[in-house]
Amino acid sequence: MSNAPASRPVEPSVAYFAAPLCRNCGAELATPYCGRCGQKRAQRLDLGAVRAEAWQSYRVFEFGLVRAAWRLARAPGDIAREFVLGARAKHVHPLKLLLIAIGVQLLVLAQTHHLDTRDANLSRVMELVRAYANWSFSLGIFAIVGASLLVLRWRRAYNLTEHLVLGVYVHFLIIVANIVNQLPVLVFRDPAFLAAHKQWSAWPMDAIEALIMLFAFRQFFQLDLKRDAWRLLLAAAVFIALKYLLVRLYSYALVKLVLAQLA
């Protein structure tokens, strides 16, 4: 049995990014661009860097997108950590993935018509409610980042933007899970099935979303399942509580906004 000390987990720092190494492939850097993989020298993420990289990643549809999404489903936390630590050329930008997922989600929501009504007097109300409520799924990202900051902020030296990278990757997977949950409605149009799906489909989603988040958190923060199980459970509880609170606040604001437009 080896007595060698365990290697210290790598964390983002000024010294880490100042080293003359490509953080995508590990090659030594003599110029601002890597001679092996072509990636520009990585800098620590902040809001300006994320905005610039998102602008440069203008090709939304590319051949490796599906493969990248599959890799993300298998190791969301590892990919988020690698992206934060500088390996950005081999991973799809999180904002690109999120925008694609939001676009597909809105198309699916437009087809499911969960808020349809045959009452002509309520049609305008329902259209207003649907227009604003369709965006309620975006609240999840704030709950994810909130749970990450409140529970695991002290576990690693990540800044707010780096927590947001994790949140965006996780939220992409959560949106995909919700899209899959709605797909049967696009195939089976029987009224009885639609009513049953509408009543029961939402119940397991909170648990599924929490499990996706915990899977990513464990990888991103390099947690030991036995030693840090209580941290993961606390993060799940904070996520569910924050999402519940945000949905309630959003619903209250939505009612006020719709009533104001109908006045």
N, C-alpha and C positions, 0 to 999 in steps of 0.2 A: 504493500500500500504506500503510495507516494506521500511524502511529507512536504512537497512543494506548496508554497502559499498560493491561494487562489488569485488569479489575475484580477486587478481592479477594473470594474466596469468603466468603459469609455464614456466621458461626459463632454458636452460642448463647452469650450472655453476659448479665451483669446489665444493661449499657447497652442491649443489643439489645431485651430485653423491657421495659425502662423507657421506651422511646420510645412516645409516644402514638399508636401505629398499630395497626390490626387486622392481625394476622399471618395472617388467613385471606383477606381480600380487599384489604387495603392501605389502607382508608379511615382517616381521622383519628378518634381516639377522644376524646370529651368526657365519656363516662360509662363505667361498667364493662362495658357491652354495646355492641357495634357497631350503629350506626344503619342500616347498609347490609345486613349479612348476619345480624345477631343473635347472633354468637358472643360469648361472654364474653371479656374481655381475657385473652390467653394469658400464662401464667407458665412459667418454665423447669421442665421435667419433673423430678420426683423421685418416689420410691416413693409418697408420700402423694398427689401430684397424679394419678398413674396410677390409684391405687386409687379416688379420688373420681370421676374421669372414667369409669372402668369401671362404677361403681355407677350413675351417671347414665345411661349408655347401656344401659338395661334392655330396649329393644325389640330382641330378637334377630333376628326375621325382619322385614324391611322390603323395600319395593319395589326399592330401589337396591342390594340386597346383591349380586346376581349381577353387575351392572354394575361395582360397586366391586371385586369379585374379578377381573374381567377387566382393569380398569385396573391393579390390583396386579400381575397377571401380566405386563403390558407394561412397567411401570416401578416395581418394588418398592423400589429404593433411593431414587428420587426421591420417592415417596410417604412413605417413612419419614423422609426429610430434611425434607419439608414439614411433616409431623406434628410432628416435634421442634421445628421453627422456628415453630410456632404455628398452622398451617393445619389445624385439627382438625374444624371443622364440615363440611368437604367431603369428609372421609375417614372410612371406617368404623373404629372403634376397633380396634386390633390384638388386644386380648384377646377382643373379641366374635368376630372372625373365627376366632381360634384355638380357642375353645370350640366353635364350630359344626363346624370341621374335625375336632376330636377326637371329637365325638359321631358324625359320619358315619363316621369311621375305625373306631370301636368297633363300629358296626353292621355294617360290611363285614367286619371280622374275625370277628364272631360268625357270619356266614353262610358264610365260606370254610372254617372248620373244618380248618385245615392240620394240627392236632395230633390229629385224630381217630384212634382206634385201636379195633380189634375185640377186643382182648385185655381181657377183663373184669377181670383181675387188675391191669391198669395203668390202668384208667379213672380212678380217683381221683387217681393221680399226674398223669395228663395234664390233668385238670381244674384241678388246682392250678397246674401249669406254665402252662397257657393263661391262667388268671386273672391271674397276675403278669406273664407275658411280653407280654400284650397292651399293656402300658404302656411297653415298651422303646422304642417309636418316639419317646417324649417326650425321650429322651436327646439327640436331635439339637440341640435348642435350646441346650443347654449347650456343645456343640461349636461351634456357630455363634458364640455370644457369646465363647467362649474364643479362637477364631481372630481375631475382630474386635479384642478387647482386646490380645492378644499381638502381633499383627502391625501393626495400624493405629491403635492407641490414640493415637500421637503425631501422626498425620496431621491430625486435627481435634480441637477442644477439646470433645469429647462426654463426658458423664459416664456412669456405669454404667447408669443407667436409660435414657438415650438409646441406648446400645448394645443394651440389652434390647429396645427398641422395634423396632430393625432386626432383631434375632434373632427376635422373635415374627412379624413380617411374613414373613420368609424361611421360618421353620418352617411357617407356614400353607401356603405354596406347596409346600414339600417334602411335607407331609401330603397335599395334593391330588394331587401326582404319584404318591405311593404308592397312593392310592385308585384312580386311573386304572389303575395297574399291576395292581390286583387285580380290576378290573371283569370281565375275560374269564372269571374263575372263576365269577362269578355267572350267566353266560350259558351257558357250555359246561360241562356236568357229566360229560362222558365221562371215565372213570377214567384212561385213557392221557393225555388232555390235561391233567388235573389233576396227574398225576405229573410231566409234562414242565414244566408251568408252575411247579410248586413247586421244581423243580430249577434252572430257568434264569432265572426272573423277577427274582430278587434281584441277579443279577450286574451289570446296568447301572445299578442305582439309586444306587450310591455316586458314579459319575461324573455322573449327572443331578443329584443333590443338590448336588455341588460346583459344577457349572455354574450352577445357580440362585443359589447363594450368591455366586459371583464376579460374576455379572451385577448383583446387588443391591449388593454392596460397591463396585463401580466407580461406580455412580450415587451412592450415599450419601456416599462419601468424595471424589467428584468426581476420580477418578483418570484420568490419561492412559494409554491402553492401551500405548503404546510405552515411555514413561518408567517406568511403574509396573507393567509386566507381571511383574517378579520378585516384587513385593509380593503380587500376586494369586495367583501360583503358590505362594508360601510360605504364604499364607492357606489355600489349598486343601489343601496338605500337612498343615498344622496341624489343619485341620478333620477330615480323614480319620483322622489319628493319634489325635486326642482322642476321636472317635466310636468307633474301634476299642477304645481303652482303656476308655472308659465302658461299652461293651457287654460287654467281658470282665469288668469289675468287677461289673456288674449280673448277669451270668450266674452268677458265683461266689456272689454274695449270694443269688440266686434258688435255687440248689441247696441252700445252707445252710438257707434259710427253708423250703423244701418238705420237706427231710429232718427238720427240727425239728417240723413239723406232723404228719408221718407217724409220728414216734417215739411 
